[in-house]
Amino acid sequence: MATQYGQGYGEWGGPGSQGAGGRPHRLPVALRAPIEARTWGEFCYVLLSLPIGIAMFTYGVTMLSIGAGLLVTFLGIPVLAAALAGCRGFGALERARARGLLGLEVAAPEPLRTNGRGAMAWMGAMLKSGTSWRHMLYTVLQFPWAVFSFSVGVSFWACGWALLTYPLWFWVFPVYAGQDGVQLYGDETHHVYLDNPFEITVTALVGLLITLATPWIVRGLTTVDRLLVHGLLGPSRLATRVVELESDRGAVVDTAAADLRRIERDLHDGAQARLVALAMDLGLAKEKLTEDPQAAARMVEDAHGEVKTALQELRDLARGIHPAVLTDRGLDAALSAAASRCAVPVEVEVDLPSRPAPAIEGIAYFTVSELLQNVSKHARASRATVDVWRAEDRLLLQVSDDGVGGADASGGSGLAGLAGRLDAVDGVLVVDSPVGGPTRITAELPWRA
């Protein structure tokens, strides 16, 4: 999973990555990593993890021990509740620290939900909250990892820079320490010092290698921190799923309301208006039947034409709600009928071992129908194709054309609304439409047989 980093952090890209102002970096990534802002941010995170970890661990273990020991009395309950509340506060601090230094965006967990008012309701909700106990677990687990990451990170960082800059400060030993340089080996009879130009150069080169490797080591250490923060301090999977379902329910309600308004508008402006005019024409024909039979016959003939037109509009409206051919013969026949009404030739290929659930079948039909309407209205294409197949437990639809391209699912377009409808049933819409074409739009739906 790609992690997004905040502004001001250099990305460890390849040779073609860009620096400030959009200019390409002249240094390769391995050489510039030790001096990039991202590296220093991660190293600062490692440095701060130890003192913060000590504070969190001390608070969490102490309060948990006191609260558990006092559970034989009533005092243990408020102590445990206060301990969990404090851990949630530490969690907010850690999310902010990860956001500022690691560029890691972790959403706040779901708020505490109480069933009533008062201290007892709050304490009960706090003790029953899985999120609170995950924060408590974080305060316990983060400390030993902070000790390890601090020791490793600081050791590599200090050793690398010390050896790399050794040519600049090795003179300190003969001047102030009474020895030729850093002692590499020594016993009662032999002493080896890093004092000649060759040894000093080799020492600096070793320091350079360690310095170049340190950013990647620190990055590996902070990767574990990212996993801890994301896994223990963010919203639970269940809460995230509930939010998604609530959003999907809202999208379904809005879509149903929009469809009802469309049907009402089509009835009012189309078939209903024609039927009203038809009733008036038949009334006039009835009055003229005895006075002018020929005029009445012409009016009845015109009314007959209006009846045919109204019936056709009602058929089109019924097809827009749910075509009978879809219910009777499935997606293959329904999509072939929809393709025949497209302004360009369309090749349809449906490869399904069986029929999906009626609701999924209907969504698939209307998805392809709307995409074909877009081809007719906007694509300026000469041909199009529709492919439908099943992959494991997913139904895949793909509509392609050789038009001008440039289709975009953002900005409130019809494709955005279509993507919202698919998302309401755990579906996905992927648009591949470069300017100049061709356009390939793929929809993925759950099978749900």
C-alpha positions as CSV (number, residue, x, y, z in Angstrom):
1,M,0.0,0.0,0.0
2,A,1.4,3.4,-1.0
3,T,1.9,5.8,1.9
4,Q,1.2,9.5,1.4
5,Y,3.8,11.9,2.9
6,G,3.2,15.5,3.8
7,Q,4.5,18.5,1.9
8,G,8.1,19.3,2.3
9,Y,9.3,15.7,2.5
10,G,11.5,14.6,-0.3
11,E,10.3,11.4,-1.9
12,W,12.8,8.6,-2.4
13,G,12.1,8.2,-6.1
14,G,14.3,7.1,-8.9
15,P,16.6,9.1,-11.1
16,G,13.7,10.9,-12.7
17,S,12.2,12.2,-9.5
18,Q,12.0,15.9,-9.0
19,G,13.2,18.3,-6.4
20,A,12.0,21.8,-5.4
21,G,10.5,23.8,-8.1
22,G,10.0,20.8,-10.3
23,R,13.7,20.5,-11.2
24,P,15.0,16.9,-11.4
25,H,17.4,15.8,-8.7
26,R,21.0,15.6,-9.8
27,L,22.1,13.3,-7.0
28,P,20.9,9.7,-7.0
29,V,18.5,8.6,-4.3
30,A,21.1,6.7,-2.3
31,L,23.4,9.7,-2.0
32,R,20.7,12.3,-1.1
33,A,18.7,10.2,1.3
34,P,20.8,11.1,4.4
35,I,20.2,14.9,3.9
36,E,16.5,14.8,2.9
37,A,13.8,16.2,5.1
38,R,12.0,12.9,5.2
39,T,15.0,11.2,6.7
40,W,15.4,13.8,9.4
41,G,11.7,13.7,10.2
42,E,11.8,9.9,10.7
43,F,15.0,10.2,12.8
44,C,13.3,12.8,15.0
45,Y,10.4,10.4,15.4
46,V,12.7,7.7,16.6
47,L,14.4,10.1,19.0
48,L,11.1,11.3,20.5
49,S,9.7,7.7,20.7
50,L,11.8,6.8,23.7
51,P,10.9,9.6,26.2
52,I,7.3,9.5,25.0
53,G,7.3,5.7,25.3
54,I,8.6,5.9,28.8
55,A,5.9,8.3,29.8
56,M,3.1,6.2,28.2
57,F,4.4,2.9,29.5
58,T,4.7,4.3,33.0
59,Y,1.3,5.8,33.0
60,G,-0.4,2.8,31.4
61,V,1.2,0.1,33.5
62,T,0.8,2.1,36.7
63,M,-2.8,3.0,36.2
64,L,-3.7,-0.5,35.0
65,S,-2.0,-2.1,38.0
66,I,-3.7,0.2,40.4
67,G,-7.1,-0.2,38.8
68,A,-6.8,-4.0,38.6
69,G,-5.7,-4.1,42.2
70,L,-8.6,-2.0,43.4
71,L,-11.3,-3.9,41.5
72,V,-12.1,-5.7,44.7
73,T,-13.6,-2.3,45.7
74,F,-15.6,0.2,43.7
75,L,-12.5,2.4,43.3
76,G,-11.0,0.2,40.7
77,I,-13.7,1.1,38.1
78,P,-13.1,4.8,38.0
79,V,-9.3,4.3,38.1
80,L,-9.4,1.9,35.1
81,A,-11.8,4.3,33.2
82,A,-9.4,7.2,33.9
83,A,-6.5,5.0,32.7
84,L,-8.2,4.3,29.4
85,A,-9.2,7.9,28.9
86,G,-5.5,9.0,29.4
87,C,-4.4,6.3,26.9
88,R,-6.9,7.8,24.4
89,G,-5.2,11.2,25.0
90,F,-1.8,9.7,24.3
91,G,-3.2,8.1,21.2
92,A,-4.3,11.5,19.9
93,L,-0.7,12.8,20.6
94,E,0.8,9.8,18.7
95,R,-1.5,10.3,15.7
96,A,-0.4,14.0,15.5
97,R,3.3,13.0,15.9
98,A,3.0,10.4,13.1
99,R,1.2,12.9,10.9
100,G,3.8,15.6,11.4
101,L,7.0,13.6,11.3
102,L,6.1,10.5,9.2
103,G,3.4,12.0,7.0
104,L,1.1,9.2,8.1
105,E,-2.6,10.1,8.0
106,V,-4.6,8.0,10.5
107,A,-8.2,8.9,11.1
108,A,-9.4,9.4,14.7
109,P,-11.3,6.4,16.0
110,E,-15.0,6.4,16.6
111,P,-16.1,8.6,19.5
112,L,-17.1,7.2,22.8
113,R,-20.9,6.3,22.8
114,T,-22.7,6.4,26.1
115,N,-26.1,5.0,26.8
116,G,-27.0,7.7,29.3
117,R,-25.7,10.6,31.2
118,G,-23.5,10.9,34.2
119,A,-20.2,9.5,35.4
120,M,-21.4,5.9,35.6
121,A,-22.6,5.8,32.0
122,W,-19.3,7.3,30.9
123,M,-17.2,4.8,32.9
124,G,-19.2,1.9,31.6
125,A,-18.8,3.1,28.0
126,M,-15.1,3.6,28.4
127,L,-14.6,0.1,29.9
128,K,-16.6,-1.5,27.1
129,S,-14.9,0.3,24.3
130,G,-12.5,-1.9,22.3
131,T,-10.9,1.3,21.0
132,S,-9.8,2.3,24.5
133,W,-8.3,-1.1,25.2
134,R,-6.4,-0.9,21.9
135,H,-4.9,2.4,23.0
136,M,-3.9,0.8,26.3
137,L,-2.2,-2.0,24.4
138,Y,-0.3,0.6,22.3
139,T,1.1,2.2,25.4
140,V,2.4,-1.1,26.6
141,L,3.8,-2.4,23.2
142,Q,5.3,0.9,22.0
143,F,7.8,1.2,24.8
144,P,10.0,-2.0,24.2
145,W,10.0,-1.2,20.5
146,A,10.9,2.4,21.2
147,V,13.9,1.2,23.2
148,F,15.1,-1.0,20.4
149,S,14.5,1.5,17.6
150,F,16.1,4.3,19.6
151,S,19.2,2.2,20.3
152,V,19.6,1.0,16.7
153,G,18.8,4.3,15.1
154,V,21.0,6.5,17.3
155,S,23.9,3.9,17.1
156,F,23.9,3.8,13.4
157,W,23.4,7.5,13.0
158,A,26.2,8.5,15.5
159,C,28.6,5.8,14.2
160,G,28.1,6.7,10.6
161,W,28.6,10.4,10.9
162,A,31.4,10.1,13.4
163,L,33.4,7.8,11.1
164,L,32.5,9.9,8.0
165,T,33.9,13.1,9.6
166,Y,36.9,11.3,11.2
167,P,39.4,13.1,8.9
168,L,38.1,16.4,10.4
169,W,38.6,15.6,14.1
170,F,41.2,12.8,14.4
171,W,43.8,15.4,15.4
172,V,42.1,15.7,18.7
173,F,43.8,12.4,19.9
174,P,47.4,13.4,19.5
175,V,46.8,16.9,20.8
176,Y,44.7,16.2,23.8
177,A,44.6,12.4,24.5
178,G,48.2,11.5,24.0
179,Q,47.6,8.8,21.3
180,D,47.9,8.8,17.6
181,G,44.2,8.3,16.8
182,V,41.2,6.1,17.5
183,Q,42.5,2.8,18.9
184,L,41.3,-0.1,16.8
185,Y,43.0,-2.8,18.8
186,G,45.2,-3.0,21.8
187,D,46.7,-5.4,24.4
188,E,49.7,-5.4,26.6
189,T,52.2,-5.5,23.7
190,H,50.4,-4.3,20.6
191,H,48.3,-1.2,19.8
192,V,46.7,-0.4,16.5
193,Y,45.6,3.2,15.8
194,L,43.8,4.7,12.9
195,D,46.4,7.4,12.2
196,N,47.9,7.2,8.7
197,P,46.2,8.7,5.6
198,F,45.2,5.3,4.2
199,E,43.5,4.2,7.5
200,I,41.8,7.6,7.9
201,T,40.5,7.3,4.3
202,V,39.2,3.8,4.8
203,T,37.5,4.9,8.1
204,A,35.8,7.7,6.3
205,L,34.6,5.4,3.5
206,V,33.2,2.9,6.1
207,G,31.4,5.8,7.7
208,L,30.0,6.9,4.3
209,L,28.6,3.4,3.8
210,I,27.0,3.4,7.3
211,T,25.7,6.9,6.7
212,L,24.1,5.9,3.4
213,A,22.5,2.8,4.9
214,T,21.2,4.6,8.0
215,P,18.2,6.3,6.4
216,W,16.9,2.9,5.1
217,I,17.4,1.3,8.5
218,V,15.5,4.2,10.2
219,R,12.8,3.8,7.5
220,G,12.5,0.1,8.4
221,L,12.2,1.0,12.0
222,T,9.5,3.6,11.5
223,T,7.6,1.2,9.3
224,V,6.9,-0.8,12.4
225,D,5.8,2.4,14.1
226,R,3.4,3.1,11.2
227,L,1.9,-0.3,11.6
228,L,1.4,0.1,15.3
229,V,-0.2,3.6,15.0
230,H,-2.4,2.5,12.1
231,G,-3.4,-0.8,13.6
232,L,-4.0,0.2,17.2
233,L,-4.8,4.0,17.2
234,G,-7.0,4.2,14.1
235,P,-10.7,3.3,13.7
236,S,-11.5,-0.4,13.9
237,R,-12.5,-2.3,10.8
238,L,-16.0,-2.7,12.1
239,A,-16.4,1.0,12.7
240,T,-15.0,1.8,9.3
241,R,-17.4,-0.7,7.7
242,V,-20.3,0.8,9.5
243,V,-19.4,4.3,8.2
244,E,-19.1,2.9,4.7
245,L,-22.5,1.2,5.0
246,E,-24.1,4.4,6.3
247,S,-22.7,6.3,3.4
248,D,-23.8,3.6,0.9
249,R,-27.3,3.7,2.4
250,G,-27.5,7.4,1.9
251,A,-26.3,7.0,-1.7
252,V,-29.0,4.3,-2.3
253,V,-31.7,6.5,-0.8
254,D,-30.6,9.5,-2.9
255,T,-30.5,7.3,-6.1
256,A,-34.0,5.9,-5.4
257,A,-35.4,9.4,-4.9
258,A,-33.7,10.6,-8.1
259,D,-35.2,7.7,-10.0
260,L,-38.7,8.4,-8.6
261,R,-38.4,12.1,-9.6
262,R,-37.3,11.1,-13.1
263,I,-40.1,8.6,-13.5
264,E,-42.6,11.2,-12.3
265,R,-41.2,13.8,-14.6
266,D,-41.3,11.5,-17.6
267,L,-44.9,10.5,-16.9
268,H,-46.0,14.1,-16.4
269,D,-44.2,15.6,-19.4
270,G,-44.7,12.6,-21.7
271,A,-47.4,10.0,-21.6
272,Q,-49.7,11.9,-19.2
273,A,-49.7,15.0,-21.4
274,R,-50.4,12.9,-24.5
275,L,-53.3,11.1,-22.7
276,V,-54.8,14.4,-21.6
277,A,-54.6,15.7,-25.2
278,L,-56.1,12.4,-26.4
279,A,-59.1,12.7,-24.1
280,M,-59.7,16.2,-25.3
281,D,-59.5,15.1,-29.0
282,L,-61.9,12.2,-28.4
283,G,-64.3,14.6,-26.6
284,L,-64.3,16.9,-29.6
285,A,-64.7,14.0,-32.0
286,K,-67.7,12.8,-30.0
287,E,-69.3,16.3,-30.4
288,K,-68.7,16.3,-34.1
289,L,-69.8,12.8,-34.7
290,T,-73.4,13.8,-35.6
291,E,-72.6,17.1,-37.3
292,D,-69.5,16.3,-39.3
293,P,-68.8,12.5,-39.4
294,Q,-65.7,12.9,-41.7
295,A,-64.1,15.5,-39.4
296,A,-64.8,13.2,-36.4
297,A,-63.2,10.3,-38.3
298,R,-60.1,12.3,-38.9
299,M,-59.9,13.3,-35.3
300,V,-60.3,9.7,-34.2
301,E,-57.5,8.7,-36.6
302,D,-55.3,11.4,-35.1
303,A,-56.2,10.2,-31.7
304,H,-55.2,6.7,-32.7
305,G,-51.8,7.9,-33.7
306,E,-51.5,9.7,-30.3
307,V,-52.4,6.4,-28.6
308,K,-49.6,4.6,-30.4
309,T,-47.1,7.3,-29.5
310,A,-48.2,7.3,-25.8
311,L,-47.9,3.5,-25.8
312,Q,-44.4,3.7,-27.2
313,E,-43.4,6.3,-24.5
314,L,-44.9,4.0,-21.8
315,R,-42.9,1.1,-23.2
316,D,-39.7,3.2,-23.1
317,L,-40.4,4.3,-19.6
318,A,-41.0,0.7,-18.5
319,R,-37.8,-0.3,-20.2
320,G,-36.0,2.4,-18.2
321,I,-37.5,1.1,-15.0
322,H,-36.8,-2.6,-15.6
323,P,-36.9,-4.1,-19.1
324,A,-39.0,-7.3,-19.5
325,V,-36.3,-8.9,-21.7
326,L,-33.9,-8.7,-18.8
327,T,-36.2,-10.6,-16.5
328,D,-37.1,-13.1,-19.1
329,R,-33.9,-13.8,-21.0
330,G,-31.0,-12.3,-18.9
331,L,-28.1,-9.9,-19.5
332,D,-27.1,-11.2,-22.9
333,A,-30.4,-10.5,-24.6
334,A,-31.0,-7.2,-22.7
335,L,-27.6,-5.8,-23.5
336,S,-28.0,-6.8,-27.1
337,A,-31.2,-4.9,-27.2
338,A,-29.6,-1.9,-25.5
339,A,-26.7,-2.0,-28.0
340,S,-29.1,-2.0,-31.0
341,R,-30.3,1.4,-29.8
342,C,-26.8,2.9,-29.7
343,A,-25.8,5.4,-32.3
344,V,-22.7,3.4,-33.3
345,P,-22.2,-0.3,-34.0
346,V,-21.7,-2.2,-30.8
347,E,-20.3,-5.7,-30.4
348,V,-21.6,-7.5,-27.3
349,E,-20.0,-10.5,-25.7
350,V,-21.5,-12.0,-22.6
351,D,-19.7,-15.0,-21.0
352,L,-21.6,-16.0,-17.8
353,P,-22.0,-19.5,-16.5
354,S,-25.3,-18.5,-14.8
355,R,-27.4,-15.5,-13.9
356,P,-26.4,-13.3,-10.9
357,A,-28.9,-12.0,-8.4
358,P,-31.7,-9.9,-10.0
359,A,-30.6,-6.7,-8.2
360,I,-27.0,-7.1,-9.5
361,E,-28.3,-8.0,-12.9
362,G,-30.3,-4.9,-13.0
363,I,-27.4,-2.7,-11.9
364,A,-25.2,-4.3,-14.5
365,Y,-27.8,-3.6,-17.2
366,F,-28.3,0.1,-16.3
367,T,-24.5,0.6,-16.0
368,V,-23.9,-0.6,-19.5
369,S,-27.0,1.3,-20.8
370,E,-25.7,4.6,-19.4
371,L,-22.2,4.0,-20.7
372,L,-23.6,3.3,-24.1
373,Q,-25.6,6.5,-23.9
374,N,-22.4,8.4,-23.2
375,V,-20.8,6.7,-26.2
376,S,-23.7,7.9,-28.4
377,K,-23.7,11.5,-27.0
378,H,-20.1,12.4,-26.3
379,A,-17.5,9.9,-27.6
380,R,-17.7,10.6,-31.3
381,A,-16.7,7.0,-31.8
382,S,-17.1,4.7,-34.9
383,R,-17.5,1.5,-32.9
384,A,-17.8,0.2,-29.4
385,T,-17.6,-3.2,-27.6
386,V,-19.3,-4.6,-24.5
387,D,-17.7,-7.5,-22.6
388,V,-19.3,-9.2,-19.6
389,W,-17.7,-12.0,-17.7
390,R,-17.4,-13.5,-14.2
391,A,-14.1,-13.7,-12.3
392,E,-14.5,-15.8,-9.1
393,D,-17.2,-14.0,-7.0
394,R,-17.2,-10.8,-9.1
395,L,-19.1,-9.7,-12.1
396,L,-17.0,-7.6,-14.5
397,L,-18.3,-5.3,-17.2
398,Q,-16.2,-3.4,-19.7
399,V,-17.3,-0.9,-22.3
400,S,-14.8,0.3,-24.8
401,D,-14.9,2.7,-27.8
402,D,-12.5,4.3,-30.2
403,G,-13.7,7.9,-29.7
404,V,-12.0,11.1,-28.6
405,G,-11.5,10.0,-25.0
406,G,-11.2,12.5,-22.1
407,A,-13.9,10.9,-20.0
408,D,-13.6,11.8,-16.3
409,A,-15.3,10.3,-13.3
410,S,-14.7,13.4,-11.1
411,G,-16.2,16.8,-11.1
412,G,-19.9,15.8,-10.7
413,S,-20.2,14.2,-14.1
414,G,-22.6,11.3,-14.9
415,L,-19.7,8.9,-14.4
416,A,-19.3,10.2,-10.8
417,G,-23.0,9.4,-10.1
418,L,-22.6,6.0,-11.7
419,A,-19.5,5.3,-9.6
420,G,-21.5,6.2,-6.5
421,R,-24.3,3.8,-7.4
422,L,-21.8,1.0,-7.8
423,D,-20.0,1.9,-4.6
424,A,-23.4,1.5,-2.8
425,V,-23.3,-2.3,-3.6
426,D,-19.5,-2.7,-3.0
427,G,-18.8,-2.2,-6.7
428,V,-16.0,-0.3,-8.4
429,L,-15.8,1.9,-11.5
430,V,-12.4,2.3,-13.3
431,V,-12.1,4.9,-16.1
432,D,-9.2,4.7,-18.5
433,S,-9.8,7.5,-21.1
434,P,-6.8,9.5,-22.2
435,V,-7.4,12.5,-24.4
436,G,-7.5,11.3,-28.0
437,G,-8.9,7.9,-27.0
438,P,-9.5,5.1,-26.8
439,T,-11.8,4.9,-23.8
440,R,-12.1,1.8,-21.6
441,I,-14.5,1.8,-18.7
442,T,-14.6,-1.2,-16.4
443,A,-17.2,-1.9,-13.7
444,E,-16.9,-4.5,-11.1
445,L,-19.8,-5.8,-9.0
446,P,-20.3,-8.6,-6.5
447,W,-21.8,-11.7,-8.0
448,R,-24.3,-12.6,-5.3
449,A,-26.0,-15.5,-7.1
